[in-house]
Amino acid sequence: MKIKIGTEKSSLYLNVLGSYLEKAVKYMDLGEGTLSYPIALDKFVVNTNDAIPEVIIGVDKNIDMILEYSKDEKKDYSPRLHYCKGSDLTKDSESSIGWGEIFELNDRSSRPDAQITISPDGFLYIKSDNTYEKCTIELKSEAPIFERYISYGAVLSLEMEITKEGKKKRLYFILDPLMKVSSNQG
């Protein structure tokens, strides 16, 4: 199973270490694994790229996060990508991030079925598509000069055996990769 984060120009693949995750879920206390308290997935993922992915406004059009899996993984785990979450991790930023300066927020609302929501504490939430496989957000075509580091997290769930006896339960996981977003300065 893989999580692909990318634009039209470049992509980063995060490979989920399924066998390690299965053992950890059965034999370790990883937490509740609920939608409210998902299990951190970062230690069960391999990033094959050394660099932080960079998205450039004015060059890239969208950021996509896609959950990819085989037929066997679909049958065994019934994987679902529920939503993606953006948070600004830029050190020494003078002001809070203006999500509207970076992304097209046309489908923004506080309704539960909204595609895009900004919480009162400044987090950006993007609902996955109807297949539970993809979150997409459109970038602005131009922006003022800036450079930000964003955690572009994802909450996904897997149907997993949680005991040696084979009892299954839907567990929720969170993954928080980092990306750099900047304006086209050249």
C-alpha positions in Angstrom: 0.0 0.0 0.0 1.3 3.5 -0.9 0.4 7.0 -0.3 1.2 9.3 -3.2 1.6 13.0 -2.6 2.2 15.1 -5.6 1.4 17.6 -8.3 1.4 17.3 -12.1 5.2 17.7 -12.1 6.4 15.6 -9.2 5.3 13.0 -6.7 6.5 11.5 -3.5 5.6 7.9 -2.5 5.3 6.8 1.1 5.2 3.0 1.3 3.2 1.5 4.2 5.1 -1.4 5.9 2.0 -3.6 6.2 3.6 -6.6 7.9 5.1 -4.5 10.6 1.9 -2.6 11.1 -0.1 -5.8 11.4 2.2 -7.1 14.1 2.2 -3.8 15.9 -1.6 -3.6 15.9 -1.9 -7.2 17.3 0.9 -7.0 19.9 1.5 -3.4 20.9 -0.6 -0.7 22.6 -0.6 2.0 19.8 -3.5 4.0 21.1 -7.3 4.0 20.5 -7.2 4.1 16.7 -10.4 6.0 16.5 -11.3 8.9 14.2 -10.9 11.3 17.2 -7.6 9.7 18.3 -5.9 8.1 15.3 -2.7 6.0 15.5 0.4 7.7 14.2 1.4 5.9 11.0 4.7 7.7 10.4 6.9 5.0 12.0 5.3 2.4 9.7 6.0 4.3 6.5 9.1 4.4 4.3 9.9 7.6 2.4 12.1 6.7 -0.5 12.9 10.4 -1.3 15.5 12.3 0.6 14.1 15.8 -0.1 11.1 17.6 1.2 8.6 17.8 -1.6 8.2 21.4 -3.0 5.1 22.9 -4.5 5.4 26.1 -6.4 2.4 28.4 -6.9 2.3 29.5 -10.5 3.9 26.3 -11.7 1.8 23.6 -10.0 -2.0 23.5 -10.3 -3.1 21.0 -7.6 -1.8 19.0 -4.7 -3.1 15.5 -4.6 -2.9 12.9 -1.9 -3.8 9.4 -3.2 -4.2 6.1 -1.4 -3.0 3.3 -3.7 -3.4 -0.4 -3.0 -3.5 -3.8 -4.7 -6.6 -5.9 -5.1 -5.4 -8.1 -2.2 -4.9 -5.1 0.1 -8.4 -3.9 -0.8 -9.8 -7.2 0.1 -7.7 -7.6 3.3 -7.9 -4.1 4.7 -10.7 -2.2 2.9 -8.5 1.0 3.0 -10.2 4.4 3.1 -8.7 7.9 2.9 -11.1 10.1 5.0 -9.6 13.6 4.9 -6.4 15.6 4.7 -5.3 18.3 7.1 -2.9 21.2 6.5 -1.0 22.9 9.3 1.7 25.6 9.0 5.0 24.5 10.6 7.0 27.4 9.5 9.4 28.6 12.2 9.5 32.3 13.0 6.5 33.1 10.7 5.3 36.6 11.5 1.7 35.9 10.9 -0.6 33.0 10.7 -0.9 31.4 7.3 -3.5 32.8 4.9 -4.8 29.6 3.3 -6.7 31.7 0.7 -3.4 33.2 -0.5 -2.2 29.7 -1.4 -5.3 27.6 -2.3 -8.5 28.1 -4.2 -11.1 27.8 -1.5 -14.3 28.0 -3.6 -15.9 25.0 -1.9 -15.1 26.2 1.6 -17.8 26.0 4.3 -18.4 25.0 7.9 -21.1 22.5 6.8 -20.2 18.8 7.7 -20.4 17.9 4.0 -18.1 20.7 2.9 -15.1 19.8 0.7 -12.8 22.4 2.4 -13.0 23.7 6.0 -10.8 26.0 8.0 -11.1 25.4 11.7 -11.0 28.3 14.2 -7.5 27.2 15.3 -6.2 27.7 11.7 -6.1 24.1 10.4 -7.1 23.4 6.8 -9.3 20.3 6.2 -9.9 18.7 2.8 -12.5 16.0 2.5 -11.6 13.0 0.3 -13.5 12.2 -2.8 -16.4 9.7 -2.9 -14.1 6.8 -3.6 -12.2 7.4 -0.3 -8.9 7.3 -2.3 -8.0 10.9 -3.0 -7.8 14.4 -1.5 -7.2 17.3 -4.0 -6.8 21.0 -3.4 -6.3 23.5 -6.2 -3.5 26.0 -5.9 -3.8 29.7 -6.7 -2.3 30.7 -10.1 -0.2 33.4 -8.4 0.6 34.6 -4.9 2.7 37.1 -3.1 6.3 36.1 -2.4 6.4 33.6 0.5 7.8 30.3 1.6 6.0 28.0 4.1 6.5 24.5 5.4 3.2 22.7 5.7 2.3 19.4 7.3 -0.1 17.9 4.8 -1.5 15.1 7.0 -4.0 12.4 6.1 -6.4 10.4 8.1 -7.0 6.9 6.7 -8.6 3.7 8.1 -7.9 0.0 7.6 -9.9 -3.0 8.6 -7.3 -5.0 10.7 -7.0 -8.0 12.9 -6.4 -6.7 16.4 -6.0 -10.0 18.2 -4.1 -13.3 17.7 -7.6 -14.9 17.3 -8.3 -12.9 14.2 -10.9 -10.4 15.6 -11.1 -7.5 13.1 -11.8 -3.8 13.7 -11.6 -0.6 11.6 -8.6 1.4 12.9 -7.9 5.0 12.0 -4.3 6.2 11.4 -2.8 9.6 10.8 0.2 10.4 8.6 1.9 13.8 8.7 4.4 14.3 5.8 6.0 17.7 5.4 6.1 19.8 2.2 7.4 23.2 1.2 5.0 25.6 -0.5 6.4 28.7 -2.2 5.4 31.3 -4.7 6.9 31.4 -8.2 9.7 33.9 -7.6 11.3 33.7 -10.9 
